[in-house]
Amino acid sequence: MPTVSPVSDPDLGGAARRLASTAGGGDPRDDLLRQSQVARELGSPFVSDVLAAARRQLARAPRLDARIAGWPFDPARSAMALRLNAGLHALARRGTIADLSTLYAGRHRNFDRAVGEAIELGEQTLLVWMDHPTQTNEVRRSSAFMAALSVLADQHGLPFELFEVGASAGLNLLLDRYAHDLGGVACGQPDSGLRLTPSWQGPPPPRADVRIASAHGVDLRPLRLEDPHTCERLMSYVWPGDEVRADYLRRAMRLARAAPPAVDRQGAETWLAERLEEPQAPGTMRVVQHSMVLQYLPDAERRTVLGSLLKAGRNATPDRPMARIGLEWNRDRSEVQLCMTQWSGRPGDGRRTILAICHPYGAAIEWRGLPRLPASVQA
C-alpha cells in the first residue's frame, strides 16, 4: 500500500514557498508537475509519482489532454491537478482497471504503465472529475477553527451562532462534537468517536468553554452523506496511503450521519447576506467561518461576500459581537493562514489577525495567537 509520511517539516509554509514561483503561466499541463513536487514536499511520494506519470502519459487521452491544455482557470487556485488525482484514485478504488488498482495496492511500481492505461480507458470518468471543484471537507481543519473559537470564548464568554461558507458535507460544523488536543489544551467532547491531535507548535490557545448555540452552512453542491456515492467521492480526495486522514474522515462521516449538519444548497453571496440580515439574539456571538473556499469564488462573488461581512460587522455591538474566521492561502499561495477579524462596536474593530500558520489539510498548526498589546492599551 502506498504510504504518506507524517508531517515533519516545522516550516509549514516551506513547501509552498519553495514552489510558489513555478505556479502560473506556461502550459497548464505542466501544473501536474508542480503539484507533483508539492505532494512530495507534503509527504506523499506516491501521489507525486502518479501526477508525474499522468503528465507523461496524458497524450493517450486526447480529450482529457485538450481539456487540461485549455484549462480556463488558474490551475493552482482551481486545484486542477488534485481533481485529476482524485479521479485516478476513484478509478483505483472501483477496481475496474486492474493494473491501476494493483499499483495503488502497492503490488508494483510501474506508474507509467498503470496510469497511462487508466487515463486512456477511464478518460470519460476523469473528464467528469475535472468538471467539478474539489470538495475534500478536511475534518482536521476543525481543530484550527476550534482554537480560534477558544480565543473568542476567552474574550467574550458567549455562545456562538456559527455560519460556514463552502461547508461541503458540513463536517466542520460539528467541531464541538469532536475531541481536540490543541497543544495540550482539551476542547470539544471528551468521549467523542473522533479525537483530533494536530501537530502543534507554539503556545497553546486559551482554555475556554466553547459553546455552539447553532450551526448552519451553505454550499453550491452540498454532499449528502446518506448517499454511498458521495462518501466514496470524499474518500477519493484523500491521498492514497494516508490512513490517518482516511480514518478521521470515516469517523466524522459516521458522526454526521447520526446527527446530520444543516447545510443549505445556495450561492454563498445570497445565502450569507440573508443570514447576516436575520436578527441576532442578544448575548450571542455570530461567527462566519470558511476554509479553502475563497479561491474558488468568482471575483465579483468574493467581493460581495466580503462586503456582507463588513456591513454586518459595522452593526455589531458589545452584546451582539461578530467575528470572521478564515483558513485560506495567502495572496501568493506561500502559506495557509488562520485569520480572525472581530467586531463589537468598540474602537479597533475590524483588525485582521493571523492566529496561526497551518498545514493545508490541518495536520499541523503553528500557533501565534493574539498579539500582545501595550499595557496602556490593555488598561
C-alpha positions as CSV (number, residue, x, y, z in Angstrom):
1,M,0.0,0.0,0.0
2,P,1.4,3.5,-0.8
3,T,2.4,5.5,2.2
4,V,2.2,9.1,3.2
5,S,4.9,10.3,5.5
6,P,3.9,12.2,8.7
7,V,4.3,15.9,8.8
8,S,7.9,16.6,10.0
9,D,8.9,19.9,8.4
10,P,8.4,22.6,11.2
11,D,8.2,25.3,8.5
12,L,4.6,24.7,7.5
13,G,4.7,27.1,4.5
14,G,8.1,25.8,3.3
15,A,6.9,23.6,0.5
16,A,4.5,26.2,-0.8
17,R,7.1,29.0,-0.6
18,R,9.7,26.9,-2.4
19,L,7.3,26.1,-5.2
20,A,5.2,29.3,-5.5
21,S,7.5,30.7,-8.2
22,T,6.7,27.8,-10.5
23,A,2.9,28.4,-10.5
24,G,1.1,30.3,-13.1
25,G,1.9,30.9,-16.8
26,G,3.1,28.4,-19.4
27,D,1.4,25.2,-20.3
28,P,-1.4,24.3,-17.8
29,R,-0.5,20.6,-18.2
30,D,2.8,21.3,-16.5
31,D,0.9,22.2,-13.4
32,L,0.7,18.4,-12.9
33,L,4.4,18.5,-12.3
34,R,4.2,21.5,-9.9
35,Q,1.6,19.6,-7.9
36,S,3.7,16.5,-8.1
37,Q,6.5,18.4,-6.4
38,V,4.1,19.8,-3.8
39,A,2.8,16.3,-3.0
40,R,6.4,15.1,-2.4
41,E,7.1,18.0,-0.2
42,L,4.0,17.3,1.8
43,G,4.9,13.7,2.4
44,S,3.3,11.7,-0.5
45,P,5.9,10.4,-3.0
46,F,3.1,8.1,-4.3
47,V,0.8,11.0,-5.4
48,S,3.9,12.7,-6.7
49,D,4.7,9.8,-8.9
50,V,1.1,9.4,-10.1
51,L,0.9,13.0,-11.2
52,A,4.3,12.9,-12.9
53,A,3.3,9.8,-14.8
54,A,-0.1,11.4,-15.7
55,R,1.8,14.3,-17.3
56,R,4.0,12.0,-19.3
57,Q,1.0,9.8,-20.4
58,L,-1.6,12.5,-21.0
59,A,-1.4,12.2,-24.8
60,R,-3.1,8.8,-24.6
61,A,-6.4,10.5,-23.8
62,P,-6.8,13.3,-26.4
63,R,-10.0,14.8,-25.0
64,L,-8.5,14.9,-21.4
65,D,-5.3,16.3,-22.8
66,A,-7.1,19.1,-24.6
67,R,-9.3,19.8,-21.6
68,I,-6.2,20.3,-19.4
69,A,-4.2,22.1,-22.1
70,G,-7.0,24.7,-22.5
71,W,-7.7,25.0,-18.8
72,P,-9.6,28.3,-18.4
73,F,-8.8,28.9,-14.7
74,D,-5.7,29.4,-12.6
75,P,-4.6,25.8,-12.2
76,A,-3.4,26.2,-8.7
77,R,-6.4,28.2,-7.4
78,S,-8.8,25.8,-9.1
79,A,-6.9,22.7,-7.8
80,M,-6.8,21.3,-11.4
81,A,-4.2,18.6,-10.6
82,L,-6.0,17.5,-7.5
83,R,-9.1,16.9,-9.5
84,L,-7.2,14.5,-11.8
85,N,-5.5,12.9,-8.8
86,A,-8.9,12.2,-7.1
87,G,-10.4,10.8,-10.3
88,L,-7.5,8.4,-10.7
89,H,-7.9,7.4,-7.0
90,A,-11.6,6.8,-7.6
91,L,-10.9,4.5,-10.6
92,A,-8.4,2.6,-8.5
93,R,-10.9,2.2,-5.6
94,R,-13.5,0.9,-8.1
95,G,-11.2,-1.9,-9.3
96,T,-12.4,-1.7,-12.9
97,I,-8.8,-1.1,-14.2
98,A,-6.9,-4.0,-12.6
99,D,-3.3,-2.7,-13.2
100,L,-4.2,0.7,-11.6
101,S,-5.7,-1.0,-8.6
102,T,-2.7,-3.2,-8.0
103,L,-0.5,-0.1,-8.3
104,Y,-2.5,1.6,-5.6
105,A,-2.3,-1.5,-3.5
106,G,1.5,-1.4,-3.6
107,R,2.0,-4.6,-5.7
108,H,4.1,-3.0,-8.4
109,R,5.8,0.3,-9.2
110,N,5.2,0.8,-12.9
111,F,3.4,4.1,-12.7
112,D,3.6,5.0,-16.4
113,R,2.0,1.7,-17.5
114,A,-0.8,1.7,-15.0
115,V,-1.6,5.4,-15.0
116,G,-1.3,5.6,-18.8
117,E,-3.8,2.7,-19.2
118,A,-6.1,4.3,-16.7
119,I,-6.0,7.7,-18.4
120,E,-6.8,6.0,-21.7
121,L,-9.6,3.6,-20.6
122,G,-11.0,5.9,-17.9
123,E,-10.9,9.1,-19.9
124,Q,-14.7,9.8,-19.7
125,T,-14.8,9.3,-16.0
126,L,-11.8,11.6,-15.5
127,L,-13.4,14.3,-17.6
128,V,-16.3,14.3,-15.2
129,W,-14.0,14.7,-12.2
130,M,-12.2,17.6,-14.0
131,D,-15.6,19.4,-14.3
132,H,-16.2,19.6,-10.6
133,P,-14.3,21.6,-7.9
134,T,-12.7,19.7,-5.2
135,Q,-14.8,19.0,-2.0
136,T,-12.4,17.5,0.4
137,N,-14.2,18.7,3.6
138,E,-10.9,18.2,5.6
139,V,-12.2,17.5,9.1
140,R,-8.8,18.2,10.8
141,R,-9.2,21.9,9.8
142,S,-11.9,22.0,12.5
143,S,-9.2,22.0,15.1
144,A,-7.9,25.3,13.7
145,F,-11.4,26.7,13.9
146,M,-11.8,25.4,17.5
147,A,-8.5,27.1,18.5
148,A,-9.8,30.4,17.1
149,L,-13.2,30.0,18.8
150,S,-11.3,29.4,22.1
151,V,-9.8,32.8,21.7
152,L,-13.2,34.4,21.2
153,A,-14.8,32.4,24.0
154,D,-12.0,33.5,26.3
155,Q,-12.6,37.2,25.4
156,H,-16.4,37.3,25.2
157,G,-17.7,34.3,27.2
158,L,-20.7,34.0,24.8
159,P,-22.2,31.1,22.9
160,F,-21.7,31.1,19.2
161,E,-24.1,31.3,16.3
162,L,-21.9,29.6,13.6
163,F,-22.2,30.1,9.9
164,E,-20.0,28.3,7.4
165,V,-19.5,29.3,3.7
166,G,-18.5,26.4,1.4
167,A,-19.5,23.8,4.0
168,S,-19.5,20.8,1.6
169,A,-20.8,17.9,3.7
170,G,-20.8,20.1,6.9
171,L,-18.3,18.1,8.8
172,N,-16.6,21.2,10.2
173,L,-19.9,22.4,11.6
174,L,-19.7,19.5,14.0
175,L,-16.4,20.7,15.5
176,D,-17.8,20.8,19.1
177,R,-18.7,17.0,18.8
178,Y,-15.1,16.1,18.2
179,A,-12.4,15.8,20.9
180,H,-9.5,18.2,20.2
181,D,-6.0,18.2,21.7
182,L,-4.7,21.7,20.9
183,G,-1.1,21.8,22.2
184,G,-2.2,20.2,25.4
185,V,-5.5,22.0,25.8
186,A,-8.5,19.7,25.6
187,C,-11.6,21.1,23.7
188,G,-14.8,19.7,22.4
189,Q,-16.5,16.4,23.5
190,P,-14.1,14.3,25.5
191,D,-15.8,10.9,24.8
192,S,-16.2,11.6,21.1
193,G,-15.7,8.9,18.5
194,L,-13.2,11.2,16.8
195,R,-10.1,12.6,18.5
196,L,-8.1,15.2,16.6
197,T,-4.5,15.8,17.7
198,P,-2.8,18.2,15.2
199,S,1.0,18.6,15.5
200,W,1.3,21.8,17.5
201,Q,4.0,24.4,17.6
202,G,4.0,27.5,19.8
203,P,2.0,28.2,23.0
204,P,-1.5,26.6,23.4
205,P,-4.7,28.6,22.9
206,P,-6.5,29.8,26.0
207,R,-8.6,27.3,27.9
208,A,-12.2,28.4,27.4
209,D,-15.7,26.9,27.2
210,V,-16.6,26.9,23.5
211,R,-20.4,26.7,23.3
212,I,-22.2,26.3,19.9
213,A,-25.7,27.6,20.1
214,S,-26.5,26.9,16.4
215,A,-24.5,25.9,13.3
216,H,-25.6,26.3,9.7
217,G,-23.7,26.1,6.4
218,V,-24.1,26.7,2.7
219,D,-22.6,25.1,-0.4
220,L,-23.5,25.1,-4.1
221,R,-23.3,21.3,-4.1
222,P,-23.9,20.1,-0.5
223,L,-22.7,16.5,-0.1
224,R,-25.3,14.2,1.5
225,L,-23.6,11.5,3.5
226,E,-26.6,9.1,3.3
227,D,-25.5,8.6,-0.3
228,P,-22.8,5.9,-0.6
229,H,-21.5,7.5,-3.8
230,T,-21.0,10.8,-2.0
231,C,-19.0,9.1,0.7
232,E,-16.9,7.4,-1.9
233,R,-16.3,10.7,-3.6
234,L,-15.0,12.2,-0.4
235,M,-12.7,9.2,0.2
236,S,-11.3,9.5,-3.3
237,Y,-10.0,13.0,-2.4
238,V,-7.9,11.6,0.4
239,W,-4.4,10.9,-0.8
240,P,-3.7,7.2,-1.2
241,G,-1.9,5.7,1.7
242,D,-2.9,8.5,4.2
243,E,-4.7,6.1,6.5
244,V,-4.8,8.6,9.4
245,R,-6.6,11.2,7.2
246,A,-8.9,8.5,5.8
247,D,-9.8,7.2,9.3
248,Y,-10.6,10.7,10.5
249,L,-12.9,11.2,7.6
250,R,-14.7,7.8,8.1
251,R,-15.3,8.6,11.8
252,A,-16.5,12.2,11.1
253,M,-18.9,10.9,8.4
254,R,-20.2,8.3,10.9
255,L,-20.9,11.1,13.5
256,A,-22.5,13.3,10.8
257,R,-24.9,10.5,9.6
258,A,-26.1,10.1,13.2
259,A,-26.8,13.8,13.6
260,P,-26.7,15.5,10.1
261,P,-25.4,19.1,10.0
262,A,-27.6,21.8,8.5
263,V,-26.2,22.7,5.0
264,D,-28.3,24.6,2.5
265,R,-27.9,24.4,-1.3
266,Q,-27.4,28.0,-2.4
267,G,-24.8,30.5,-3.6
268,A,-22.6,31.9,-0.9
269,E,-23.2,35.6,-1.6
270,T,-27.1,35.4,-1.4
271,W,-27.2,33.0,1.5
272,L,-24.7,34.9,3.7
273,A,-26.3,38.3,3.0
274,E,-29.7,36.8,4.1
275,R,-28.3,35.1,7.2
276,L,-26.5,38.2,8.3
277,E,-29.7,40.3,7.9
278,E,-31.5,38.0,10.3
279,P,-31.9,39.2,13.9
280,Q,-29.0,38.1,16.2
281,A,-30.0,37.1,19.7
282,P,-28.6,39.3,22.4
283,G,-25.9,37.5,24.4
284,T,-24.6,35.5,21.4
285,M,-21.6,35.9,19.1
286,R,-22.1,35.5,15.4
287,V,-19.2,33.8,13.7
288,V,-18.7,33.2,10.0
289,Q,-16.0,30.5,9.2
290,H,-14.6,29.3,5.9
291,S,-11.7,27.1,4.8
292,M,-10.1,26.9,1.3
293,V,-13.2,28.3,-0.4
294,L,-12.4,31.9,-1.3
295,Q,-10.0,30.7,-4.1
296,Y,-13.0,29.1,-5.9
297,L,-15.3,32.1,-5.8
298,P,-15.5,34.3,-8.8
299,D,-14.1,37.8,-8.1
300,A,-17.5,39.5,-8.0
301,E,-18.9,36.9,-5.6
302,R,-15.9,37.1,-3.4
303,R,-16.2,40.9,-3.1
304,T,-19.9,40.6,-2.3
305,V,-19.3,38.0,0.4
306,L,-16.6,40.2,2.0
307,G,-18.9,43.3,1.7
308,S,-21.6,41.5,3.5
309,L,-19.2,40.6,6.3
310,L,-18.0,44.2,6.6
311,K,-21.6,45.6,6.6
312,A,-22.7,43.2,9.4
313,G,-19.5,43.9,11.3
314,R,-20.3,47.6,11.4
315,N,-23.6,46.8,13.0
316,A,-22.1,44.6,15.8
317,T,-22.4,45.7,19.4
318,P,-20.9,44.5,22.7
319,D,-24.0,42.5,23.4
320,R,-24.1,41.1,19.8
321,P,-20.5,40.8,18.6
322,M,-19.4,39.2,15.4
323,A,-16.2,37.5,14.0
324,R,-14.9,36.0,10.8
325,I,-12.5,33.1,10.9
326,G,-10.8,32.1,7.7
327,L,-8.4,29.3,6.9
328,E,-7.1,30.2,3.5
329,W,-4.0,30.5,1.3
330,N,-2.4,34.0,1.4
331,R,-2.2,36.1,-1.7
332,D,0.9,34.5,-3.2
333,R,-0.1,31.0,-2.0
334,S,3.1,30.7,0.1
335,E,1.3,29.6,3.3
336,V,-2.1,28.7,4.7
337,Q,-3.1,31.3,7.3
338,L,-5.7,31.0,10.1
339,C,-7.0,34.6,10.3
340,M,-9.6,36.2,12.6
341,T,-11.4,39.5,12.4
342,Q,-13.9,40.6,15.0
343,W,-16.3,43.4,15.6
344,S,-18.1,44.5,18.8
345,G,-18.9,48.2,18.3
346,R,-15.7,49.3,20.0
347,P,-12.6,51.2,18.9
348,G,-10.1,48.9,17.0
349,D,-12.8,46.8,15.4
350,G,-12.1,45.1,12.1
351,R,-8.5,44.4,12.6
352,R,-7.3,41.2,10.9
353,T,-5.1,38.9,13.0
354,I,-3.1,35.9,11.8
355,L,-3.6,33.4,14.6
356,A,-1.6,30.6,13.1
357,I,0.1,29.1,10.0
358,C,-1.4,25.7,9.2
359,H,-0.8,22.6,7.2
360,P,-3.1,22.7,4.2
361,Y,-5.1,19.7,5.4
362,G,-5.0,20.7,9.1
363,A,-2.4,18.1,10.2
364,A,-0.2,20.8,11.9
365,I,-0.7,24.2,13.5
366,E,2.0,26.8,14.1
367,W,0.2,28.9,16.7
368,R,0.8,32.6,17.1
369,G,-2.3,33.8,18.9
370,L,-3.3,37.3,19.5
371,P,-0.5,40.0,19.6
372,R,0.4,41.3,23.0
373,L,-0.9,44.8,23.4
374,P,1.0,47.5,25.3
375,A,0.0,47.9,28.9
376,S,-1.6,51.3,28.2
377,V,-3.9,49.8,25.6
378,Q,-4.8,46.8,27.8
379,A,-5.8,49.2,30.6
